[in-house]
């Protein structure tokens, strides 16, 4: 279920919503624009699921976006989280 901006070559729009089934969102690896995903696409999958959840809340529940508004916690290890914060990610 390719995600893209052109309906001619993608089944999902930019928000991961199916073009032909209302309120059907795909937020798994099957929604990626390419099949690569790297050797371990876990973080990509988590990011897509979080972003898709935010888009659902915004579109159908008039909610406010939260991604990027909170302090990230990347790990249970404080050193790893601090390293991510120091890089500005």
Gaussian input, Z-matrix of N, CA and C with variables (Angstrom, degrees):
# hf/3-21g

backbone

0 1
 N
 C     1     B1
 C     2     B2     1     A1
 N     3     B3     2     A2     1     D1
 C     4     B4     3     A3     2     D2
 C     5     B5     4     A4     3     D3
 N     6     B6     5     A5     4     D4
 C     7     B7     6     A6     5     D5
 C     8     B8     7     A7     6     D6
 N     9     B9     8     A8     7     D7
 C    10    B10     9     A9     8     D8
 C    11    B11    10    A10     9     D9
 N    12    B12    11    A11    10    D10
 C    13    B13    12    A12    11    D11
 C    14    B14    13    A13    12    D12
 N    15    B15    14    A14    13    D13
 C    16    B16    15    A15    14    D14
 C    17    B17    16    A16    15    D15
 N    18    B18    17    A17    16    D16
 C    19    B19    18    A18    17    D17
 C    20    B20    19    A19    18    D18
 N    21    B21    20    A20    19    D19
 C    22    B22    21    A21    20    D20
 C    23    B23    22    A22    21    D21
 N    24    B24    23    A23    22    D22
 C    25    B25    24    A24    23    D23
 C    26    B26    25    A25    24    D24
 N    27    B27    26    A26    25    D25
 C    28    B28    27    A27    26    D26
 C    29    B29    28    A28    27    D27
 N    30    B30    29    A29    28    D28
 C    31    B31    30    A30    29    D29
 C    32    B32    31    A31    30    D30
 N    33    B33    32    A32    31    D31
 C    34    B34    33    A33    32    D32
 C    35    B35    34    A34    33    D33
 N    36    B36    35    A35    34    D34
 C    37    B37    36    A36    35    D35
 C    38    B38    37    A37    36    D36
 N    39    B39    38    A38    37    D37
 C    40    B40    39    A39    38    D38
 C    41    B41    40    A40    39    D39
 N    42    B42    41    A41    40    D40
 C    43    B43    42    A42    41    D41
 C    44    B44    43    A43    42    D42
 N    45    B45    44    A44    43    D43
 C    46    B46    45    A45    44    D44
 C    47    B47    46    A46    45    D45
 N    48    B48    47    A47    46    D46
 C    49    B49    48    A48    47    D47
 C    50    B50    49    A49    48    D48
 N    51    B51    50    A50    49    D49
 C    52    B52    51    A51    50    D50
 C    53    B53    52    A52    51    D51
 N    54    B54    53    A53    52    D52
 C    55    B55    54    A54    53    D53
 C    56    B56    55    A55    54    D54
 N    57    B57    56    A56    55    D55
 C    58    B58    57    A57    56    D56
 C    59    B59    58    A58    57    D57
 N    60    B60    59    A59    58    D58
 C    61    B61    60    A60    59    D59
 C    62    B62    61    A61    60    D60
 N    63    B63    62    A62    61    D61
 C    64    B64    63    A63    62    D62
 C    65    B65    64    A64    63    D63
 N    66    B66    65    A65    64    D64
 C    67    B67    66    A66    65    D65
 C    68    B68    67    A67    66    D66
 N    69    B69    68    A68    67    D67
 C    70    B70    69    A69    68    D68
 C    71    B71    70    A70    69    D69
 N    72    B72    71    A71    70    D70
 C    73    B73    72    A72    71    D71
 C    74    B74    73    A73    72    D72
 N    75    B75    74    A74    73    D73
 C    76    B76    75    A75    74    D74
 C    77    B77    76    A76    75    D75
 N    78    B78    77    A77    76    D76
 C    79    B79    78    A78    77    D77
 C    80    B80    79    A79    78    D78
 N    81    B81    80    A80    79    D79
 C    82    B82    81    A81    80    D80
 C    83    B83    82    A82    81    D81
 N    84    B84    83    A83    82    D82
 C    85    B85    84    A84    83    D83
 C    86    B86    85    A85    84    D84
 N    87    B87    86    A86    85    D85
 C    88    B88    87    A87    86    D86
 C    89    B89    88    A88    87    D87
 N    90    B90    89    A89    88    D88
 C    91    B91    90    A90    89    D89
 C    92    B92    91    A91    90    D90
 N    93    B93    92    A92    91    D91
 C    94    B94    93    A93    92    D92
 C    95    B95    94    A94    93    D93
 N    96    B96    95    A95    94    D94
 C    97    B97    96    A96    95    D95
 C    98    B98    97    A97    96    D96
 N    99    B99    98    A98    97    D97
 C   100   B100    99    A99    98    D98
 C   101   B101   100   A100    99    D99
 N   102   B102   101   A101   100   D100
 C   103   B103   102   A102   101   D101
 C   104   B104   103   A103   102   D102
 N   105   B105   104   A104   103   D103
 C   106   B106   105   A105   104   D104
 C   107   B107   106   A106   105   D105
 N   108   B108   107   A107   106   D106
 C   109   B109   108   A108   107   D107
 C   110   B110   109   A109   108   D108
 N   111   B111   110   A110   109   D109
 C   112   B112   111   A111   110   D110
 C   113   B113   112   A112   111   D111
 N   114   B114   113   A113   112   D112
 C   115   B115   114   A114   113   D113
 C   116   B116   115   A115   114   D114
 N   117   B117   116   A116   115   D115
 C   118   B118   117   A117   116   D116
 C   119   B119   118   A118   117   D117
 N   120   B120   119   A119   118   D118
 C   121   B121   120   A120   119   D119
 C   122   B122   121   A121   120   D120
 N   123   B123   122   A122   121   D121
 C   124   B124   123   A123   122   D122
 C   125   B125   124   A124   123   D123
 N   126   B126   125   A125   124   D124
 C   127   B127   126   A126   125   D125
 C   128   B128   127   A127   126   D126
 N   129   B129   128   A128   127   D127
 C   130   B130   129   A129   128   D128
 C   131   B131   130   A130   129   D129
 N   132   B132   131   A131   130   D130
 C   133   B133   132   A132   131   D131
 C   134   B134   133   A133   132   D132
 N   135   B135   134   A134   133   D133
 C   136   B136   135   A135   134   D134
 C   137   B137   136   A136   135   D135
 N   138   B138   137   A137   136   D136
 C   139   B139   138   A138   137   D137
 C   140   B140   139   A139   138   D138
 N   141   B141   140   A140   139   D139
 C   142   B142   141   A141   140   D140
 C   143   B143   142   A142   141   D141
 N   144   B144   143   A143   142   D142
 C   145   B145   144   A144   143   D143
 C   146   B146   145   A145   144   D144
 N   147   B147   146   A146   145   D145
 C   148   B148   147   A147   146   D146
 C   149   B149   148   A148   147   D147
 N   150   B150   149   A149   148   D148
 C   151   B151   150   A150   149   D149
 C   152   B152   151   A151   150   D150
 N   153   B153   152   A152   151   D151
 C   154   B154   153   A153   152   D152
 C   155   B155   154   A154   153   D153
 N   156   B156   155   A155   154   D154
 C   157   B157   156   A156   155   D155
 C   158   B158   157   A157   156   D156
 N   159   B159   158   A158   157   D157
 C   160   B160   159   A159   158   D158
 C   161   B161   160   A160   159   D159
 N   162   B162   161   A161   160   D160
 C   163   B163   162   A162   161   D161
 C   164   B164   163   A163   162   D162
 N   165   B165   164   A164   163   D163
 C   166   B166   165   A165   164   D164
 C   167   B167   166   A166   165   D165
 N   168   B168   167   A167   166   D166
 C   169   B169   168   A168   167   D167
 C   170   B170   169   A169   168   D168
 N   171   B171   170   A170   169   D169
 C   172   B172   171   A171   170   D170
 C   173   B173   172   A172   171   D171
 N   174   B174   173   A173   172   D172
 C   175   B175   174   A174   173   D173
 C   176   B176   175   A175   174   D174
 N   177   B177   176   A176   175   D175
 C   178   B178   177   A177   176   D176
 C   179   B179   178   A178   177   D177
 N   180   B180   179   A179   178   D178
 C   181   B181   180   A180   179   D179
 C   182   B182   181   A181   180   D180
 N   183   B183   182   A182   181   D181
 C   184   B184   183   A183   182   D182
 C   185   B185   184   A184   183   D183
 N   186   B186   185   A185   184   D184
 C   187   B187   186   A186   185   D185
 C   188   B188   187   A187   186   D186
 N   189   B189   188   A188   187   D187
 C   190   B190   189   A189   188   D188
 C   191   B191   190   A190   189   D189
 N   192   B192   191   A191   190   D190
 C   193   B193   192   A192   191   D191
 C   194   B194   193   A193   192   D192
 N   195   B195   194   A194   193   D193
 C   196   B196   195   A195   194   D194
 C   197   B197   196   A196   195   D195
 N   198   B198   197   A197   196   D196
 C   199   B199   198   A198   197   D197
 C   200   B200   199   A199   198   D198
 N   201   B201   200   A200   199   D199
 C   202   B202   201   A201   200   D200
 C   203   B203   202   A202   201   D201
 N   204   B204   203   A203   202   D202
 C   205   B205   204   A204   203   D203
 C   206   B206   205   A205   204   D204
 N   207   B207   206   A206   205   D205
 C   208   B208   207   A207   206   D206
 C   209   B209   208   A208   207   D207
 N   210   B210   209   A209   208   D208
 C   211   B211   210   A210   209   D209
 C   212   B212   211   A211   210   D210
 N   213   B213   212   A212   211   D211
 C   214   B214   213   A213   212   D212
 C   215   B215   214   A214   213   D213
 N   216   B216   215   A215   214   D214
 C   217   B217   216   A216   215   D215
 C   218   B218   217   A217   216   D216
 N   219   B219   218   A218   217   D217
 C   220   B220   219   A219   218   D218
 C   221   B221   220   A220   219   D219
 N   222   B222   221   A221   220   D220
 C   223   B223   222   A222   221   D221
 C   224   B224   223   A223   222   D222
 N   225   B225   224   A224   223   D223
 C   226   B226   225   A225   224   D224
 C   227   B227   226   A226   225   D225
 N   228   B228   227   A227   226   D226
 C   229   B229   228   A228   227   D227
 C   230   B230   229   A229   228   D228
 N   231   B231   230   A230   229   D229
 C   232   B232   231   A231   230   D230
 C   233   B233   232   A232   231   D231
 N   234   B234   233   A233   232   D232
 C   235   B235   234   A234   233   D233
 C   236   B236   235   A235   234   D234
 N   237   B237   236   A236   235   D235
 C   238   B238   237   A237   236   D236
 C   239   B239   238   A238   237   D237
 N   240   B240   239   A239   238   D238
 C   241   B241   240   A240   239   D239
 C   242   B242   241   A241   240   D240
 N   243   B243   242   A242   241   D241
 C   244   B244   243   A243   242   D242
 C   245   B245   244   A244   243   D243
 N   246   B246   245   A245   244   D244
 C   247   B247   246   A246   245   D245
 C   248   B248   247   A247   246   D246
 N   249   B249   248   A248   247   D247
 C   250   B250   249   A249   248   D248
 C   251   B251   250   A250   249   D249
 N   252   B252   251   A251   250   D250
 C   253   B253   252   A252   251   D251
 C   254   B254   253   A253   252   D252
 N   255   B255   254   A254   253   D253
 C   256   B256   255   A255   254   D254
 C   257   B257   256   A256   255   D255
 N   258   B258   257   A257   256   D256
 C   259   B259   258   A258   257   D257
 C   260   B260   259   A259   258   D258
 N   261   B261   260   A260   259   D259
 C   262   B262   261   A261   260   D260
 C   263   B263   262   A262   261   D261
 N   264   B264   263   A263   262   D262
 C   265   B265   264   A264   263   D263
 C   266   B266   265   A265   264   D264

   B1=1.4416
   B2=1.5191
   B3=1.3031
   B4=1.4537
   B5=1.5250
   B6=1.3253
   B7=1.4564
   B8=1.5231
   B9=1.3320
   B10=1.4564
   B11=1.5116
   B12=1.3147
   B13=1.4679
   B14=1.5232
   B15=1.3175
   B16=1.4576
   B17=1.5303
   B18=1.3424
   B19=1.4626
   B20=1.5388
   B21=1.3237
   B22=1.4653
   B23=1.5280
   B24=1.3292
   B25=1.4590
   B26=1.5313
   B27=1.3396
   B28=1.4641
   B29=1.5236
   B30=1.3109
   B31=1.4663
   B32=1.5184
   B33=1.3508
   B34=1.4544
   B35=1.5177
   B36=1.3352
   B37=1.4631
   B38=1.5309
   B39=1.3068
   B40=1.4623
   B41=1.5246
   B42=1.3226
   B43=1.4651
   B44=1.5258
   B45=1.3116
   B46=1.4704
   B47=1.5247
   B48=1.3360
   B49=1.4616
   B50=1.5290
   B51=1.3190
   B52=1.4600
   B53=1.5209
   B54=1.3071
   B55=1.4597
   B56=1.5255
   B57=1.3107
   B58=1.4602
   B59=1.5224
   B60=1.3353
   B61=1.4609
   B62=1.5257
   B63=1.3160
   B64=1.4644
   B65=1.5210
   B66=1.3088
   B67=1.4638
   B68=1.5260
   B69=1.3155
   B70=1.4644
   B71=1.5224
   B72=1.3164
   B73=1.4550
   B74=1.5204
   B75=1.3167
   B76=1.4621
   B77=1.5205
   B78=1.3096
   B79=1.4691
   B80=1.5197
   B81=1.3037
   B82=1.4574
   B83=1.5280
   B84=1.3080
   B85=1.4687
   B86=1.5173
   B87=1.3079
   B88=1.4600
   B89=1.5258
   B90=1.3274
   B91=1.4616
   B92=1.5241
   B93=1.2987
   B94=1.4640
   B95=1.5243
   B96=1.3096
   B97=1.4654
   B98=1.5215
   B99=1.3124
   B100=1.4594
   B101=1.5219
   B102=1.2724
   B103=1.4551
   B104=1.5101
   B105=1.3028
   B106=1.4522
   B107=1.5223
   B108=1.3168
   B109=1.4542
   B110=1.5148
   B111=1.2945
   B112=1.4484
   B113=1.5100
   B114=1.3180
   B115=1.4530
   B116=1.5273
   B117=1.3157
   B118=1.4618
   B119=1.5280
   B120=1.3192
   B121=1.4689
   B122=1.5292
   B123=1.3252
   B124=1.4615
   B125=1.5172
   B126=1.3267
   B127=1.4654
   B128=1.5277
   B129=1.3247
   B130=1.4579
   B131=1.5203
   B132=1.3148
   B133=1.4658
   B134=1.5207
   B135=1.3206
   B136=1.4581
   B137=1.5242
   B138=1.3155
   B139=1.4655
   B140=1.5253
   B141=1.3312
   B142=1.4661
   B143=1.5280
   B144=1.3227
   B145=1.4658
   B146=1.5296
   B147=1.3156
   B148=1.4624
   B149=1.5161
   B150=1.3265
   B151=1.4642
   B152=1.5314
   B153=1.3276
   B154=1.4619
   B155=1.5273
   B156=1.3208
   B157=1.4709
   B158=1.5217
   B159=1.3182
   B160=1.4661
   B161=1.5295
   B162=1.3228
   B163=1.4702
   B164=1.5270
   B165=1.3354
   B166=1.4680
   B167=1.5273
   B168=1.3252
   B169=1.4684
   B170=1.5238
   B171=1.3239
   B172=1.4663
   B173=1.5286
   B174=1.3286
   B175=1.4687
   B176=1.5240
   B177=1.3146
   B178=1.4554
   B179=1.5268
   B180=1.3344
   B181=1.4583
   B182=1.5290
   B183=1.3274
   B184=1.4684
   B185=1.5230
   B186=1.3191
   B187=1.4639
   B188=1.5147
   B189=1.2937
   B190=1.4634
   B191=1.5278
   B192=1.3274
   B193=1.4696
   B194=1.5273
   B195=1.3079
   B196=1.4566
   B197=1.5247
   B198=1.3208
   B199=1.4618
   B200=1.5259
   B201=1.3031
   B202=1.4592
   B203=1.5159
   B204=1.3316
   B205=1.4585
   B206=1.5260
   B207=1.3024
   B208=1.4591
   B209=1.5212
   B210=1.2983
   B211=1.4540
   B212=1.5239
   B213=1.3363
   B214=1.4652
   B215=1.5211
   B216=1.3011
   B217=1.4571
   B218=1.5145
   B219=1.3322
   B220=1.4572
   B221=1.5135
   B222=1.3090
   B223=1.4547
   B224=1.5186
   B225=1.3224
   B226=1.4587
   B227=1.5251
   B228=1.3318
   B229=1.4627
   B230=1.5300
   B231=1.3122
   B232=1.4680
   B233=1.5238
   B234=1.3441
   B235=1.4682
   B236=1.5324
   B237=1.3274
   B238=1.4620
   B239=1.5315
   B240=1.3154
   B241=1.4697
   B242=1.5223
   B243=1.3158
   B244=1.4653
   B245=1.5269
   B246=1.3137
   B247=1.4686
   B248=1.5167
   B249=1.3323
   B250=1.4576
   B251=1.5340
   B252=1.3242
   B253=1.4681
   B254=1.5240
   B255=1.3028
   B256=1.4726
   B257=1.5314
   B258=1.3193
   B259=1.4721
   B260=1.5060
   B261=1.3206
   B262=1.4597
   B263=1.5148
   B264=1.3023
   B265=1.4570
   B266=1.4983
   A1=108.27
   A2=115.72
   A3=121.42
   A4=111.20
   A5=114.77
   A6=123.41
   A7=107.54
   A8=117.65
   A9=119.30
   A10=112.55
   A11=115.20
   A12=120.23
   A13=112.73
   A14=117.45
   A15=120.86
   A16=110.69
   A17=117.59
   A18=119.97
   A19=113.81
   A20=116.75
   A21=119.98
   A22=112.70
   A23=117.41
   A24=118.62
   A25=114.23
   A26=116.71
   A27=119.25
   A28=110.89
   A29=115.35
   A30=121.33
   A31=112.51
   A32=116.38
   A33=121.66
   A34=109.89
   A35=116.32
   A36=118.92
   A37=109.47
   A38=116.73
   A39=121.25
   A40=113.25
   A41=117.44
   A42=121.44
   A43=112.58
   A44=117.27
   A45=124.53
   A46=113.02
   A47=116.93
   A48=120.58
   A49=108.75
   A50=115.86
   A51=120.57
   A52=110.29
   A53=116.39
   A54=120.87
   A55=113.04
   A56=117.30
   A57=120.30
   A58=114.07
   A59=117.76
   A60=121.96
   A61=107.26
   A62=117.04
   A63=120.71
   A64=111.41
   A65=114.89
   A66=124.19
   A67=114.16
   A68=116.64
   A69=120.37
   A70=107.06
   A71=115.80
   A72=122.03
   A73=108.81
   A74=116.63
   A75=122.33
   A76=107.07
   A77=116.29
   A78=118.74
   A79=111.55
   A80=115.51
   A81=120.77
   A82=108.56
   A83=116.38
   A84=119.87
   A85=112.48
   A86=118.15
   A87=120.05
   A88=112.13
   A89=118.47
   A90=121.55
   A91=112.99
   A92=118.08
   A93=120.14
   A94=111.17
   A95=114.90
   A96=120.07
   A97=112.60
   A98=117.11
   A99=119.85
   A100=108.25
   A101=117.22
   A102=120.62
   A103=114.41
   A104=118.42
   A105=120.41
   A106=111.64
   A107=117.79
   A108=121.04
   A109=115.41
   A110=118.73
   A111=121.09
   A112=111.87
   A113=116.70
   A114=120.21
   A115=112.70
   A116=117.82
   A117=121.60
   A118=107.85
   A119=118.02
   A120=121.10
   A121=114.32
   A122=117.85
   A123=120.63
   A124=112.45
   A125=118.47
   A126=120.65
   A127=111.44
   A128=117.06
   A129=120.92
   A130=110.16
   A131=116.69
   A132=121.19
   A133=111.32
   A134=116.75
   A135=120.79
   A136=111.07
   A137=116.57
   A138=120.12
   A139=111.23
   A140=116.61
   A141=120.28
   A142=110.89
   A143=117.76
   A144=121.03
   A145=110.92
   A146=117.24
   A147=120.82
   A148=111.10
   A149=116.64
   A150=121.03
   A151=110.93
   A152=116.75
   A153=120.74
   A154=110.62
   A155=117.22
   A156=120.68
   A157=110.33
   A158=116.47
   A159=120.37
   A160=111.02
   A161=117.56
   A162=121.16
   A163=111.21
   A164=117.54
   A165=121.19
   A166=110.06
   A167=116.45
   A168=120.74
   A169=110.74
   A170=117.36
   A171=121.00
   A172=112.05
   A173=116.37
   A174=120.77
   A175=113.77
   A176=117.43
   A177=120.29
   A178=115.11
   A179=117.45
   A180=120.02
   A181=112.74
   A182=116.90
   A183=122.19
   A184=112.79
   A185=115.70
   A186=120.60
   A187=111.70
   A188=114.17
   A189=121.90
   A190=109.72
   A191=117.21
   A192=119.59
   A193=110.70
   A194=116.34
   A195=120.19
   A196=113.03
   A197=117.98
   A198=120.21
   A199=108.50
   A200=116.35
   A201=121.65
   A202=113.35
   A203=117.52
   A204=120.47
   A205=112.37
   A206=116.43
   A207=120.52
   A208=110.07
   A209=116.23
   A210=121.49
   A211=108.77
   A212=117.57
   A213=119.03
   A214=112.78
   A215=115.48
   A216=122.37
   A217=105.05
   A218=115.83
   A219=119.69
   A220=113.58
   A221=116.42
   A222=118.12
   A223=109.47
   A224=115.72
   A225=118.64
   A226=110.39
   A227=115.80
   A228=121.33
   A229=108.13
   A230=117.49
   A231=122.01
   A232=113.01
   A233=117.64
   A234=120.24
   A235=111.01
   A236=116.42
   A237=120.15
   A238=109.79
   A239=117.01
   A240=120.28
   A241=110.45
   A242=117.98
   A243=121.00
   A244=111.21
   A245=117.60
   A246=120.95
   A247=110.22
   A248=117.99
   A249=121.43
   A250=109.95
   A251=116.94
   A252=120.41
   A253=111.15
   A254=117.25
   A255=121.60
   A256=111.75
   A257=116.77
   A258=120.40
   A259=111.76
   A260=117.52
   A261=120.51
   A262=113.56
   A263=118.23
   A264=121.77
   A265=111.20
   D1=79.22
   D2=-176.03
   D3=-60.65
   D4=138.66
   D5=177.77
   D6=-98.96
   D7=133.08
   D8=179.55
   D9=-173.26
   D10=179.28
   D11=-177.73
   D12=-93.71
   D13=-17.27
   D14=-177.09
   D15=-103.82
   D16=116.97
   D17=179.69
   D18=-59.80
   D19=-21.57
   D20=-179.35
   D21=-68.81
   D22=-24.72
   D23=-177.52
   D24=-132.47
   D25=21.53
   D26=177.62
   D27=-149.12
   D28=143.20
   D29=179.45
   D30=-89.59
   D31=-20.93
   D32=-178.15
   D33=-117.67
   D34=146.64
   D35=175.60
   D36=-81.64
   D37=-173.41
   D38=-176.48
   D39=-65.99
   D40=-16.40
   D41=178.33
   D42=-99.21
   D43=9.78
   D44=179.42
   D45=71.43
   D46=21.00
   D47=176.80
   D48=-94.25
   D49=136.10
   D50=179.85
   D51=-61.63
   D52=139.03
   D53=-178.71
   D54=-72.65
   D55=-27.55
   D56=-172.36
   D57=-114.22
   D58=1.79
   D59=176.81
   D60=-134.58
   D61=110.02
   D62=-179.09
   D63=-60.18
   D64=139.62
   D65=175.33
   D66=62.95
   D67=21.73
   D68=172.94
   D69=-103.19
   D70=114.67
   D71=179.69
   D72=-113.28
   D73=139.54
   D74=177.88
   D75=-114.86
   D76=117.22
   D77=-177.48
   D78=-127.26
   D79=38.31
   D80=177.02
   D81=-116.03
   D82=-174.76
   D83=178.71
   D84=-61.06
   D85=-20.71
   D86=-179.93
   D87=-71.11
   D88=-7.60
   D89=179.89
   D90=-96.84
   D91=-3.05
   D92=-176.18
   D93=-69.32
   D94=147.04
   D95=-177.45
   D96=-68.21
   D97=-20.66
   D98=173.77
   D99=-137.85
   D100=165.14
   D101=-176.25
   D102=-89.01
   D103=4.38
   D104=-174.43
   D105=-71.16
   D106=-72.68
   D107=176.39
   D108=68.24
   D109=-6.43
   D110=-178.92
   D111=81.25
   D112=174.45
   D113=-177.55
   D114=-66.34
   D115=-28.80
   D116=178.70
   D117=-138.81
   D118=94.57
   D119=-174.12
   D120=-84.13
   D121=21.45
   D122=-176.16
   D123=-57.92
   D124=-48.80
   D125=-178.60
   D126=-65.44
   D127=-36.77
   D128=176.32
   D129=-62.66
   D130=-43.36
   D131=178.83
   D132=-63.59
   D133=-42.28
   D134=179.16
   D135=-65.16
   D136=-41.53
   D137=179.13
   D138=-64.66
   D139=-42.87
   D140=179.28
   D141=-64.75
   D142=-41.51
   D143=179.30
   D144=-64.36
   D145=-41.46
   D146=178.87
   D147=-65.64
   D148=-45.35
   D149=179.58
   D150=-63.37
   D151=-42.18
   D152=179.78
   D153=-64.11
   D154=-42.00
   D155=177.49
   D156=-59.84
   D157=-42.16
   D158=178.45
   D159=-62.59
   D160=-42.13
   D161=-179.93
   D162=-65.00
   D163=-37.41
   D164=177.22
   D165=-63.71
   D166=-46.60
   D167=-179.81
   D168=-61.86
   D169=-41.74
   D170=178.88
   D171=-65.29
   D172=-47.39
   D173=-172.27
   D174=-75.83
   D175=-43.23
   D176=-171.83
   D177=-105.00
   D178=-12.60
   D179=-178.11
   D180=-126.57
   D181=10.38
   D182=-179.93
   D183=52.03
   D184=34.88
   D185=-179.30
   D186=-85.48
   D187=167.55
   D188=178.93
   D189=-93.87
   D190=143.34
   D191=176.74
   D192=-66.11
   D193=146.57
   D194=179.42
   D195=-123.65
   D196=-17.19
   D197=-179.16
   D198=-65.17
   D199=128.26
   D200=-179.00
   D201=86.32
   D202=-5.00
   D203=-178.69
   D204=-97.22
   D205=-11.39
   D206=-178.09
   D207=-115.37
   D208=160.00
   D209=177.10
   D210=-71.03
   D211=125.47
   D212=-178.06
   D213=-71.64
   D214=144.16
   D215=171.78
   D216=-123.33
   D217=107.40
   D218=-173.60
   D219=-94.17
   D220=-12.62
   D221=-174.36
   D222=-162.27
   D223=160.84
   D224=172.49
   D225=-77.42
   D226=-12.33
   D227=177.53
   D228=-88.56
   D229=115.25
   D230=-177.48
   D231=-57.85
   D232=-31.41
   D233=179.69
   D234=-65.97
   D235=-39.34
   D236=179.86
   D237=-68.18
   D238=-46.21
   D239=178.39
   D240=-58.87
   D241=-44.17
   D242=179.57
   D243=-62.98
   D244=-39.23
   D245=178.38
   D246=-61.78
   D247=-41.45
   D248=178.14
   D249=-64.22
   D250=-44.93
   D251=179.01
   D252=-61.98
   D253=-39.82
   D254=-179.97
   D255=-64.02
   D256=-30.42
   D257=179.68
   D258=-80.91
   D259=-11.68
   D260=179.37
   D261=78.32
   D262=24.77
   D263=-179.06
   D264=-84.67

